[in-house]
Amino acid sequence: MIRVKKIKRHSDQCKEALLALRDSAELWSGKWRLYILAYLYIHEAETIFFKRMQRDLEGISAKMLSKELKEMEINDLIIRSSSESGPVAVSYALTEYGRTFIPVAEAMLNWGLNHRKKVKAAI
């Protein structure tokens, strides 16, 4: 694990670290990917179908959900499965790799809760 304080300025390691941070920010930027990740994690004992996810994640359009799920699948964060029998039913779940982000998401959640308290206290 790299510690930010230990990175030497103007080094190759610094450039690599900044690029890795940018990659992370780009992957998790936007309004929906963290919500989708958390939703799938909270409901991982269940089979989650597209329509149910769209209904439960209020405010997301089918087009946007489809786009975000495709990007998450390309990045190996989720797996898409379709049924073999009857009408086509597509379900989604986190991959093992997707689960590796859960501690980061939990840290962000706790930071956000503390930040909200701080802002409310300042008002």
Rosetta blueprint (number, residue, H / E / L):
1 M L
2 I L
3 R L
4 V H
5 K H
6 K H
7 I L
8 K L
9 R L
10 H L
11 S L
12 D H
13 Q H
14 C H
15 K H
16 E H
17 A H
18 L H
19 L H
20 A H
21 L H
22 R H
23 D H
24 S H
25 A H
26 E H
27 L H
28 W H
29 S L
30 G L
31 K L
32 W L
33 R H
34 L H
35 Y H
36 I H
37 L H
38 A H
39 Y H
40 L H
41 Y H
42 I H
43 H L
44 E L
45 A L
46 E L
47 T L
48 I E
49 F E
50 F H
51 K H
52 R H
53 M H
54 Q H
55 R H
56 D H
57 L L
58 E L
59 G L
60 I L
61 S L
62 A H
63 K H
64 M H
65 L H
66 S H
67 K H
68 E H
69 L H
70 K H
71 E H
72 M H
73 E H
74 I H
75 N L
76 D L
77 L L
78 I E
79 I E
80 R E
81 S E
82 S E
83 S L
84 E L
85 S L
86 G L
87 P L
88 V L
89 A L
90 V E
91 S E
92 Y E
93 A E
94 L E
95 T L
96 E H
97 Y H
98 G H
99 R H
100 T L
101 F L
102 I H
103 P H
104 V H
105 A H
106 E H
107 A H
108 M H
109 L H
110 N H
111 W H
112 G H
113 L H
114 N H
115 H H
116 R H
117 K H
118 K H
119 V H
120 K H
121 A H
122 A H
123 I L
